[in-house]
Amino acid sequence: MKKYGVEERIRGKGSHRIFIHPNVPGGNQGPQYPVAPHNEGDEIKMPIIKALLRVLNIDPNDFWD
């Protein structure tokens, strides 16, 4: 996701991971998508990845190539 300018942030211990595509690098404004934690090291499931791509305005065809 870094290739597309997406940053991953964590809100507190055991909280959601937030994927943000900031309008300005390092900024806090822009499309965001929270992902609930389940277990440390779990892979993100396909429906969540598809939603991330849609919300963060990333072309799925470009992402999967």
LUMLUMDREN-2810 file (N, C-alpha, C; in Angstrom, 1 decimal):
<atoms>
<atom><aa>M</aa><ch>A</ch><at>N</at><xx>0.8</xx><yy>-1.2</yy><zz>0.0</zz></atom>
<atom><aa>M</aa><ch>A</ch><at>CA</at><xx>0.0</xx><yy>0.0</yy><zz>0.0</zz></atom>
<atom><aa>M</aa><ch>A</ch><at>C</at><xx>0.9</xx><yy>1.3</yy><zz>0.0</zz></atom>
<atom><aa>K</aa><ch>A</ch><at>N</at><xx>2.1</xx><yy>1.2</yy><zz>0.5</zz></atom>
<atom><aa>K</aa><ch>A</ch><at>CA</at><xx>3.0</xx><yy>2.3</yy><zz>0.6</zz></atom>
<atom><aa>K</aa><ch>A</ch><at>C</at><xx>3.3</xx><yy>2.8</yy><zz>-0.8</zz></atom>
<atom><aa>K</aa><ch>A</ch><at>N</at><xx>3.3</xx><yy>1.9</yy><zz>-1.8</zz></atom>
<atom><aa>K</aa><ch>A</ch><at>CA</at><xx>3.5</xx><yy>2.3</yy><zz>-3.2</zz></atom>
<atom><aa>K</aa><ch>A</ch><at>C</at><xx>2.5</xx><yy>3.3</yy><zz>-3.7</zz></atom>
<atom><aa>Y</aa><ch>A</ch><at>N</at><xx>1.3</xx><yy>3.3</yy><zz>-3.1</zz></atom>
<atom><aa>Y</aa><ch>A</ch><at>CA</at><xx>0.2</xx><yy>4.1</yy><zz>-3.5</zz></atom>
<atom><aa>Y</aa><ch>A</ch><at>C</at><xx>0.0</xx><yy>5.3</yy><zz>-2.6</zz></atom>
<atom><aa>G</aa><ch>A</ch><at>N</at><xx>0.9</xx><yy>5.5</yy><zz>-1.6</zz></atom>
<atom><aa>G</aa><ch>A</ch><at>CA</at><xx>0.9</xx><yy>6.7</yy><zz>-0.7</zz></atom>
<atom><aa>G</aa><ch>A</ch><at>C</at><xx>0.0</xx><yy>6.4</yy><zz>0.5</zz></atom>
<atom><aa>V</aa><ch>A</ch><at>N</at><xx>-0.4</xx><yy>5.2</yy><zz>0.7</zz></atom>
<atom><aa>V</aa><ch>A</ch><at>CA</at><xx>-1.2</xx><yy>4.8</yy><zz>1.9</zz></atom>
<atom><aa>V</aa><ch>A</ch><at>C</at><xx>-0.4</xx><yy>4.6</yy><zz>3.1</zz></atom>
<atom><aa>E</aa><ch>A</ch><at>N</at><xx>-0.8</xx><yy>5.2</yy><zz>4.2</zz></atom>
<atom><aa>E</aa><ch>A</ch><at>CA</at><xx>-0.1</xx><yy>5.0</yy><zz>5.5</zz></atom>
<atom><aa>E</aa><ch>A</ch><at>C</at><xx>-0.9</xx><yy>4.2</yy><zz>6.4</zz></atom>
<atom><aa>E</aa><ch>A</ch><at>N</at><xx>-0.3</xx><yy>3.4</yy><zz>7.3</zz></atom>
<atom><aa>E</aa><ch>A</ch><at>CA</at><xx>-1.0</xx><yy>2.6</yy><zz>8.3</zz></atom>
<atom><aa>E</aa><ch>A</ch><at>C</at><xx>-0.7</xx><yy>3.3</yy><zz>9.7</zz></atom>
<atom><aa>R</aa><ch>A</ch><at>N</at><xx>-1.8</xx><yy>3.5</yy><zz>10.4</zz></atom>
<atom><aa>R</aa><ch>A</ch><at>CA</at><xx>-1.6</xx><yy>4.1</yy><zz>11.7</zz></atom>
<atom><aa>R</aa><ch>A</ch><at>C</at><xx>-2.4</xx><yy>3.2</yy><zz>12.7</zz></atom>
<atom><aa>I</aa><ch>A</ch><at>N</at><xx>-1.9</xx><yy>3.2</yy><zz>14.0</zz></atom>
<atom><aa>I</aa><ch>A</ch><at>CA</at><xx>-2.6</xx><yy>2.4</yy><zz>15.0</zz></atom>
<atom><aa>I</aa><ch>A</ch><at>C</at><xx>-3.0</xx><yy>3.4</yy><zz>16.1</zz></atom>
<atom><aa>R</aa><ch>A</ch><at>N</at><xx>-4.3</xx><yy>3.2</yy><zz>16.5</zz></atom>
<atom><aa>R</aa><ch>A</ch><at>CA</at><xx>-4.8</xx><yy>4.1</yy><zz>17.6</zz></atom>
<atom><aa>R</aa><ch>A</ch><at>C</at><xx>-4.8</xx><yy>3.3</yy><zz>18.9</zz></atom>
<atom><aa>G</aa><ch>A</ch><at>N</at><xx>-3.8</xx><yy>3.6</yy><zz>19.7</zz></atom>
<atom><aa>G</aa><ch>A</ch><at>CA</at><xx>-3.7</xx><yy>3.0</yy><zz>21.0</zz></atom>
<atom><aa>G</aa><ch>A</ch><at>C</at><xx>-3.5</xx><yy>1.5</yy><zz>21.0</zz></atom>
<atom><aa>K</aa><ch>A</ch><at>N</at><xx>-3.3</xx><yy>0.9</yy><zz>22.2</zz></atom>
<atom><aa>K</aa><ch>A</ch><at>CA</at><xx>-3.0</xx><yy>-0.5</yy><zz>22.3</zz></atom>
<atom><aa>K</aa><ch>A</ch><at>C</at><xx>-4.2</xx><yy>-1.4</yy><zz>22.0</zz></atom>
<atom><aa>G</aa><ch>A</ch><at>N</at><xx>-4.1</xx><yy>-2.3</yy><zz>21.0</zz></atom>
<atom><aa>G</aa><ch>A</ch><at>CA</at><xx>-5.2</xx><yy>-3.2</yy><zz>20.7</zz></atom>
<atom><aa>G</aa><ch>A</ch><at>C</at><xx>-6.3</xx><yy>-2.5</yy><zz>19.9</zz></atom>
<atom><aa>S</aa><ch>A</ch><at>N</at><xx>-6.1</xx><yy>-1.3</yy><zz>19.5</zz></atom>
<atom><aa>S</aa><ch>A</ch><at>CA</at><xx>-7.2</xx><yy>-0.6</yy><zz>18.8</zz></atom>
<atom><aa>S</aa><ch>A</ch><at>C</at><xx>-7.1</xx><yy>-0.9</yy><zz>17.3</zz></atom>
<atom><aa>H</aa><ch>A</ch><at>N</at><xx>-8.0</xx><yy>-0.2</yy><zz>16.6</zz></atom>
<atom><aa>H</aa><ch>A</ch><at>CA</at><xx>-8.1</xx><yy>-0.4</yy><zz>15.1</zz></atom>
<atom><aa>H</aa><ch>A</ch><at>C</at><xx>-6.8</xx><yy>0.1</yy><zz>14.4</zz></atom>
<atom><aa>R</aa><ch>A</ch><at>N</at><xx>-6.5</xx><yy>-0.5</yy><zz>13.3</zz></atom>
<atom><aa>R</aa><ch>A</ch><at>CA</at><xx>-5.5</xx><yy>0.0</yy><zz>12.4</zz></atom>
<atom><aa>R</aa><ch>A</ch><at>C</at><xx>-6.2</xx><yy>0.9</yy><zz>11.4</zz></atom>
<atom><aa>I</aa><ch>A</ch><at>N</at><xx>-5.7</xx><yy>2.0</yy><zz>11.2</zz></atom>
<atom><aa>I</aa><ch>A</ch><at>CA</at><xx>-6.3</xx><yy>3.0</yy><zz>10.3</zz></atom>
<atom><aa>I</aa><ch>A</ch><at>C</at><xx>-5.4</xx><yy>3.1</yy><zz>9.0</zz></atom>
<atom><aa>F</aa><ch>A</ch><at>N</at><xx>-6.0</xx><yy>2.8</yy><zz>7.9</zz></atom>
<atom><aa>F</aa><ch>A</ch><at>CA</at><xx>-5.3</xx><yy>3.0</yy><zz>6.6</zz></atom>
<atom><aa>F</aa><ch>A</ch><at>C</at><xx>-5.8</xx><yy>4.3</yy><zz>6.1</zz></atom>
<atom><aa>I</aa><ch>A</ch><at>N</at><xx>-4.8</xx><yy>5.3</yy><zz>5.8</zz></atom>
<atom><aa>I</aa><ch>A</ch><at>CA</at><xx>-5.2</xx><yy>6.6</yy><zz>5.3</zz></atom>
<atom><aa>I</aa><ch>A</ch><at>C</at><xx>-4.4</xx><yy>6.9</yy><zz>4.1</zz></atom>
<atom><aa>H</aa><ch>A</ch><at>N</at><xx>-5.0</xx><yy>7.5</yy><zz>3.1</zz></atom>
<atom><aa>H</aa><ch>A</ch><at>CA</at><xx>-4.4</xx><yy>8.0</yy><zz>1.9</zz></atom>
<atom><aa>H</aa><ch>A</ch><at>C</at><xx>-4.4</xx><yy>9.6</yy><zz>2.1</zz></atom>
<atom><aa>P</aa><ch>A</ch><at>N</at><xx>-3.4</xx><yy>10.1</yy><zz>2.8</zz></atom>
<atom><aa>P</aa><ch>A</ch><at>CA</at><xx>-3.4</xx><yy>11.6</yy><zz>3.1</zz></atom>
<atom><aa>P</aa><ch>A</ch><at>C</at><xx>-3.4</xx><yy>12.5</yy><zz>1.8</zz></atom>
<atom><aa>N</aa><ch>A</ch><at>N</at><xx>-4.1</xx><yy>13.6</yy><zz>1.9</zz></atom>
<atom><aa>N</aa><ch>A</ch><at>CA</at><xx>-4.0</xx><yy>14.6</yy><zz>0.9</zz></atom>
<atom><aa>N</aa><ch>A</ch><at>C</at><xx>-2.6</xx><yy>15.2</yy><zz>0.7</zz></atom>
<atom><aa>V</aa><ch>A</ch><at>N</at><xx>-1.9</xx><yy>15.3</yy><zz>1.9</zz></atom>
<atom><aa>V</aa><ch>A</ch><at>CA</at><xx>-0.5</xx><yy>15.8</yy><zz>2.0</zz></atom>
<atom><aa>V</aa><ch>A</ch><at>C</at><xx>0.3</xx><yy>14.7</yy><zz>2.7</zz></atom>
<atom><aa>P</aa><ch>A</ch><at>N</at><xx>1.4</xx><yy>14.3</yy><zz>2.2</zz></atom>
<atom><aa>P</aa><ch>A</ch><at>CA</at><xx>2.2</xx><yy>13.2</yy><zz>2.9</zz></atom>
<atom><aa>P</aa><ch>A</ch><at>C</at><xx>2.4</xx><yy>13.6</yy><zz>4.4</zz></atom>
<atom><aa>G</aa><ch>A</ch><at>N</at><xx>2.0</xx><yy>12.6</yy><zz>5.2</zz></atom>
<atom><aa>G</aa><ch>A</ch><at>CA</at><xx>2.2</xx><yy>12.8</yy><zz>6.7</zz></atom>
<atom><aa>G</aa><ch>A</ch><at>C</at><xx>1.0</xx><yy>13.5</yy><zz>7.3</zz></atom>
<atom><aa>G</aa><ch>A</ch><at>N</at><xx>0.0</xx><yy>13.9</yy><zz>6.5</zz></atom>
<atom><aa>G</aa><ch>A</ch><at>CA</at><xx>-1.2</xx><yy>14.6</yy><zz>7.0</zz></atom>
<atom><aa>G</aa><ch>A</ch><at>C</at><xx>-2.2</xx><yy>13.7</yy><zz>7.5</zz></atom>
<atom><aa>N</aa><ch>A</ch><at>N</at><xx>-3.2</xx><yy>14.3</yy><zz>8.1</zz></atom>
<atom><aa>N</aa><ch>A</ch><at>CA</at><xx>-4.3</xx><yy>13.5</yy><zz>8.8</zz></atom>
<atom><aa>N</aa><ch>A</ch><at>C</at><xx>-5.6</xx><yy>13.6</yy><zz>8.0</zz></atom>
<atom><aa>Q</aa><ch>A</ch><at>N</at><xx>-5.6</xx><yy>14.3</yy><zz>6.9</zz></atom>
<atom><aa>Q</aa><ch>A</ch><at>CA</at><xx>-6.9</xx><yy>14.5</yy><zz>6.1</zz></atom>
<atom><aa>Q</aa><ch>A</ch><at>C</at><xx>-6.8</xx><yy>13.7</yy><zz>4.8</zz></atom>
<atom><aa>G</aa><ch>A</ch><at>N</at><xx>-7.8</xx><yy>13.0</yy><zz>4.5</zz></atom>
<atom><aa>G</aa><ch>A</ch><at>CA</at><xx>-7.9</xx><yy>12.2</yy><zz>3.3</zz></atom>
<atom><aa>G</aa><ch>A</ch><at>C</at><xx>-8.7</xx><yy>11.0</yy><zz>3.5</zz></atom>
<atom><aa>P</aa><ch>A</ch><at>N</at><xx>-9.0</xx><yy>10.2</yy><zz>2.5</zz></atom>
<atom><aa>P</aa><ch>A</ch><at>CA</at><xx>-9.7</xx><yy>9.0</yy><zz>2.7</zz></atom>
<atom><aa>P</aa><ch>A</ch><at>C</at><xx>-9.1</xx><yy>8.0</yy><zz>3.7</zz></atom>
<atom><aa>Q</aa><ch>A</ch><at>N</at><xx>-9.9</xx><yy>7.5</yy><zz>4.6</zz></atom>
<atom><aa>Q</aa><ch>A</ch><at>CA</at><xx>-9.4</xx><yy>6.6</yy><zz>5.7</zz></atom>
<atom><aa>Q</aa><ch>A</ch><at>C</at><xx>-10.3</xx><yy>5.3</yy><zz>5.7</zz></atom>
<atom><aa>Y</aa><ch>A</ch><at>N</at><xx>-9.7</xx><yy>4.2</yy><zz>6.2</zz></atom>
<atom><aa>Y</aa><ch>A</ch><at>CA</at><xx>-10.5</xx><yy>3.0</yy><zz>6.4</zz></atom>
<atom><aa>Y</aa><ch>A</ch><at>C</at><xx>-9.9</xx><yy>2.3</yy><zz>7.6</zz></atom>
<atom><aa>P</aa><ch>A</ch><at>N</at><xx>-10.8</xx><yy>2.1</yy><zz>8.7</zz></atom>
<atom><aa>P</aa><ch>A</ch><at>CA</at><xx>-10.3</xx><yy>1.4</yy><zz>9.9</zz></atom>
<atom><aa>P</aa><ch>A</ch><at>C</at><xx>-10.4</xx><yy>-0.1</yy><zz>9.7</zz></atom>
<atom><aa>V</aa><ch>A</ch><at>N</at><xx>-9.5</xx><yy>-0.9</yy><zz>10.2</zz></atom>
<atom><aa>V</aa><ch>A</ch><at>CA</at><xx>-9.6</xx><yy>-2.3</yy><zz>10.2</zz></atom>
<atom><aa>V</aa><ch>A</ch><at>C</at><xx>-9.5</xx><yy>-2.8</yy><zz>11.6</zz></atom>
<atom><aa>A</aa><ch>A</ch><at>N</at><xx>-10.5</xx><yy>-3.5</yy><zz>12.1</zz></atom>
<atom><aa>A</aa><ch>A</ch><at>CA</at><xx>-10.5</xx><yy>-4.0</yy><zz>13.5</zz></atom>
<atom><aa>A</aa><ch>A</ch><at>C</at><xx>-9.5</xx><yy>-5.1</yy><zz>13.7</zz></atom>
<atom><aa>P</aa><ch>A</ch><at>N</at><xx>-8.8</xx><yy>-5.1</yy><zz>14.8</zz></atom>
<atom><aa>P</aa><ch>A</ch><at>CA</at><xx>-7.8</xx><yy>-6.1</yy><zz>15.1</zz></atom>
<atom><aa>P</aa><ch>A</ch><at>C</at><xx>-8.5</xx><yy>-7.4</yy><zz>15.6</zz></atom>
<atom><aa>H</aa><ch>A</ch><at>N</at><xx>-7.9</xx><yy>-8.5</yy><zz>15.1</zz></atom>
<atom><aa>H</aa><ch>A</ch><at>CA</at><xx>-8.4</xx><yy>-9.8</yy><zz>15.7</zz></atom>
<atom><aa>H</aa><ch>A</ch><at>C</at><xx>-7.3</xx><yy>-10.4</yy><zz>16.4</zz></atom>
<atom><aa>N</aa><ch>A</ch><at>N</at><xx>-6.4</xx><yy>-11.0</yy><zz>15.7</zz></atom>
<atom><aa>N</aa><ch>A</ch><at>CA</at><xx>-5.2</xx><yy>-11.5</yy><zz>16.4</zz></atom>
<atom><aa>N</aa><ch>A</ch><at>C</at><xx>-3.9</xx><yy>-11.0</yy><zz>15.7</zz></atom>
<atom><aa>E</aa><ch>A</ch><at>N</at><xx>-2.9</xx><yy>-10.8</yy><zz>16.5</zz></atom>
<atom><aa>E</aa><ch>A</ch><at>CA</at><xx>-1.7</xx><yy>-10.2</yy><zz>16.0</zz></atom>
<atom><aa>E</aa><ch>A</ch><at>C</at><xx>-1.1</xx><yy>-11.2</yy><zz>14.9</zz></atom>
<atom><aa>G</aa><ch>A</ch><at>N</at><xx>-0.8</xx><yy>-10.6</yy><zz>13.7</zz></atom>
<atom><aa>G</aa><ch>A</ch><at>CA</at><xx>-0.3</xx><yy>-11.4</yy><zz>12.6</zz></atom>
<atom><aa>G</aa><ch>A</ch><at>C</at><xx>-1.3</xx><yy>-11.9</yy><zz>11.7</zz></atom>
<atom><aa>D</aa><ch>A</ch><at>N</at><xx>-2.6</xx><yy>-11.7</yy><zz>12.0</zz></atom>
<atom><aa>D</aa><ch>A</ch><at>CA</at><xx>-3.6</xx><yy>-12.2</yy><zz>11.1</zz></atom>
<atom><aa>D</aa><ch>A</ch><at>C</at><xx>-3.6</xx><yy>-11.5</yy><zz>9.7</zz></atom>
<atom><aa>E</aa><ch>A</ch><at>N</at><xx>-3.9</xx><yy>-12.2</yy><zz>8.7</zz></atom>
<atom><aa>E</aa><ch>A</ch><at>CA</at><xx>-3.9</xx><yy>-11.6</yy><zz>7.3</zz></atom>
<atom><aa>E</aa><ch>A</ch><at>C</at><xx>-5.2</xx><yy>-10.8</yy><zz>7.2</zz></atom>
<atom><aa>I</aa><ch>A</ch><at>N</at><xx>-5.2</xx><yy>-9.8</yy><zz>6.4</zz></atom>
<atom><aa>I</aa><ch>A</ch><at>CA</at><xx>-6.4</xx><yy>-9.0</yy><zz>6.1</zz></atom>
<atom><aa>I</aa><ch>A</ch><at>C</at><xx>-7.1</xx><yy>-9.8</yy><zz>5.0</zz></atom>
<atom><aa>K</aa><ch>A</ch><at>N</at><xx>-8.4</xx><yy>-10.0</yy><zz>5.3</zz></atom>
<atom><aa>K</aa><ch>A</ch><at>CA</at><xx>-9.3</xx><yy>-10.8</yy><zz>4.4</zz></atom>
<atom><aa>K</aa><ch>A</ch><at>C</at><xx>-9.6</xx><yy>-10.1</yy><zz>3.1</zz></atom>
<atom><aa>M</aa><ch>A</ch><at>N</at><xx>-9.9</xx><yy>-10.8</yy><zz>2.0</zz></atom>
<atom><aa>M</aa><ch>A</ch><at>CA</at><xx>-10.1</xx><yy>-10.3</yy><zz>0.7</zz></atom>
<atom><aa>M</aa><ch>A</ch><at>C</at><xx>-11.2</xx><yy>-9.2</yy><zz>0.6</zz></atom>
<atom><aa>P</aa><ch>A</ch><at>N</at><xx>-12.4</xx><yy>-9.4</yy><zz>1.3</zz></atom>
<atom><aa>P</aa><ch>A</ch><at>CA</at><xx>-13.4</xx><yy>-8.4</yy><zz>1.3</zz></atom>
<atom><aa>P</aa><ch>A</ch><at>C</at><xx>-12.9</xx><yy>-7.0</yy><zz>1.8</zz></atom>
<atom><aa>I</aa><ch>A</ch><at>N</at><xx>-12.1</xx><yy>-7.1</yy><zz>2.9</zz></atom>
<atom><aa>I</aa><ch>A</ch><at>CA</at><xx>-11.5</xx><yy>-5.9</yy><zz>3.5</zz></atom>
<atom><aa>I</aa><ch>A</ch><at>C</at><xx>-10.6</xx><yy>-5.2</yy><zz>2.5</zz></atom>
<atom><aa>I</aa><ch>A</ch><at>N</at><xx>-9.8</xx><yy>-6.0</yy><zz>1.8</zz></atom>
<atom><aa>I</aa><ch>A</ch><at>CA</at><xx>-8.8</xx><yy>-5.4</yy><zz>0.9</zz></atom>
<atom><aa>I</aa><ch>A</ch><at>C</at><xx>-9.6</xx><yy>-4.7</yy><zz>-0.3</zz></atom>
<atom><aa>K</aa><ch>A</ch><at>N</at><xx>-10.6</xx><yy>-5.4</yy><zz>-0.8</zz></atom>
<atom><aa>K</aa><ch>A</ch><at>CA</at><xx>-11.4</xx><yy>-4.8</yy><zz>-1.8</zz></atom>
<atom><aa>K</aa><ch>A</ch><at>C</at><xx>-12.1</xx><yy>-3.4</yy><zz>-1.3</zz></atom>
<atom><aa>A</aa><ch>A</ch><at>N</at><xx>-12.6</xx><yy>-3.4</yy><zz>-0.1</zz></atom>
<atom><aa>A</aa><ch>A</ch><at>CA</at><xx>-13.1</xx><yy>-2.2</yy><zz>0.5</zz></atom>
<atom><aa>A</aa><ch>A</ch><at>C</at><xx>-12.1</xx><yy>-1.1</yy><zz>0.6</zz></atom>
<atom><aa>L</aa><ch>A</ch><at>N</at><xx>-10.9</xx><yy>-1.5</yy><zz>1.1</zz></atom>
<atom><aa>L</aa><ch>A</ch><at>CA</at><xx>-9.8</xx><yy>-0.6</yy><zz>1.2</zz></atom>
<atom><aa>L</aa><ch>A</ch><at>C</at><xx>-9.4</xx><yy>0.1</yy><zz>-0.1</zz></atom>
<atom><aa>L</aa><ch>A</ch><at>N</at><xx>-9.3</xx><yy>-0.7</yy><zz>-1.2</zz></atom>
<atom><aa>L</aa><ch>A</ch><at>CA</at><xx>-9.0</xx><yy>-0.2</yy><zz>-2.5</zz></atom>
<atom><aa>L</aa><ch>A</ch><at>C</at><xx>-10.1</xx><yy>0.8</yy><zz>-3.0</zz></atom>
<atom><aa>R</aa><ch>A</ch><at>N</at><xx>-11.3</xx><yy>0.4</yy><zz>-2.7</zz></atom>
<atom><aa>R</aa><ch>A</ch><at>CA</at><xx>-12.4</xx><yy>1.3</yy><zz>-3.2</zz></atom>
<atom><aa>R</aa><ch>A</ch><at>C</at><xx>-12.4</xx><yy>2.6</yy><zz>-2.4</zz></atom>
<atom><aa>V</aa><ch>A</ch><at>N</at><xx>-12.3</xx><yy>2.5</yy><zz>-1.1</zz></atom>
<atom><aa>V</aa><ch>A</ch><at>CA</at><xx>-12.4</xx><yy>3.8</yy><zz>-0.3</zz></atom>
<atom><aa>V</aa><ch>A</ch><at>C</at><xx>-11.2</xx><yy>4.7</yy><zz>-0.5</zz></atom>
<atom><aa>L</aa><ch>A</ch><at>N</at><xx>-10.0</xx><yy>4.1</yy><zz>-0.7</zz></atom>
<atom><aa>L</aa><ch>A</ch><at>CA</at><xx>-8.8</xx><yy>4.8</yy><zz>-0.8</zz></atom>
<atom><aa>L</aa><ch>A</ch><at>C</at><xx>-8.5</xx><yy>5.2</yy><zz>-2.3</zz></atom>
<atom><aa>N</aa><ch>A</ch><at>N</at><xx>-9.5</xx><yy>4.9</yy><zz>-3.2</zz></atom>
<atom><aa>N</aa><ch>A</ch><at>CA</at><xx>-9.4</xx><yy>5.3</yy><zz>-4.6</zz></atom>
<atom><aa>N</aa><ch>A</ch><at>C</at><xx>-8.2</xx><yy>4.7</yy><zz>-5.3</zz></atom>
<atom><aa>I</aa><ch>A</ch><at>N</at><xx>-7.9</xx><yy>3.4</yy><zz>-5.1</zz></atom>
<atom><aa>I</aa><ch>A</ch><at>CA</at><xx>-6.8</xx><yy>2.7</yy><zz>-5.8</zz></atom>
<atom><aa>I</aa><ch>A</ch><at>C</at><xx>-7.5</xx><yy>1.8</yy><zz>-6.8</zz></atom>
<atom><aa>D</aa><ch>A</ch><at>N</at><xx>-7.0</xx><yy>1.8</yy><zz>-8.0</zz></atom>
<atom><aa>D</aa><ch>A</ch><at>CA</at><xx>-7.5</xx><yy>1.0</yy><zz>-9.1</zz></atom>
<atom><aa>D</aa><ch>A</ch><at>C</at><xx>-7.1</xx><yy>-0.5</yy><zz>-8.8</zz></atom>
<atom><aa>P</aa><ch>A</ch><at>N</at><xx>-8.1</xx><yy>-1.4</yy><zz>-8.6</zz></atom>
<atom><aa>P</aa><ch>A</ch><at>CA</at><xx>-7.8</xx><yy>-2.8</yy><zz>-8.3</zz></atom>
<atom><aa>P</aa><ch>A</ch><at>C</at><xx>-7.0</xx><yy>-3.5</yy><zz>-9.3</zz></atom>
<atom><aa>N</aa><ch>A</ch><at>N</at><xx>-7.2</xx><yy>-3.2</yy><zz>-10.6</zz></atom>
<atom><aa>N</aa><ch>A</ch><at>CA</at><xx>-6.5</xx><yy>-3.8</yy><zz>-11.7</zz></atom>
<atom><aa>N</aa><ch>A</ch><at>C</at><xx>-5.0</xx><yy>-3.4</yy><zz>-11.6</zz></atom>
<atom><aa>D</aa><ch>A</ch><at>N</at><xx>-4.7</xx><yy>-2.2</yy><zz>-11.2</zz></atom>
<atom><aa>D</aa><ch>A</ch><at>CA</at><xx>-3.3</xx><yy>-1.7</yy><zz>-11.0</zz></atom>
<atom><aa>D</aa><ch>A</ch><at>C</at><xx>-2.7</xx><yy>-2.4</yy><zz>-9.8</zz></atom>
<atom><aa>F</aa><ch>A</ch><at>N</at><xx>-3.5</xx><yy>-2.5</yy><zz>-8.7</zz></atom>
<atom><aa>F</aa><ch>A</ch><at>CA</at><xx>-3.0</xx><yy>-3.0</yy><zz>-7.5</zz></atom>
<atom><aa>F</aa><ch>A</ch><at>C</at><xx>-2.6</xx><yy>-4.5</yy><zz>-7.6</zz></atom>
<atom><aa>W</aa><ch>A</ch><at>N</at><xx>-3.5</xx><yy>-5.3</yy><zz>-8.3</zz></atom>
<atom><aa>W</aa><ch>A</ch><at>CA</at><xx>-3.2</xx><yy>-6.7</yy><zz>-8.4</zz></atom>
<atom><aa>W</aa><ch>A</ch><at>C</at><xx>-2.2</xx><yy>-7.1</yy><zz>-9.5</zz></atom>
<atom><aa>D</aa><ch>A</ch><at>N</at><xx>-1.8</xx><yy>-6.2</yy><zz>-10.4</zz></atom>
<atom><aa>D</aa><ch>A</ch><at>CA</at><xx>-0.8</xx><yy>-6.5</yy><zz>-11.4</zz></atom>
<atom><aa>D</aa><ch>A</ch><at>C</at><xx>0.6</xx><yy>-6.5</yy><zz>-10.9</zz></atom>
</atoms>
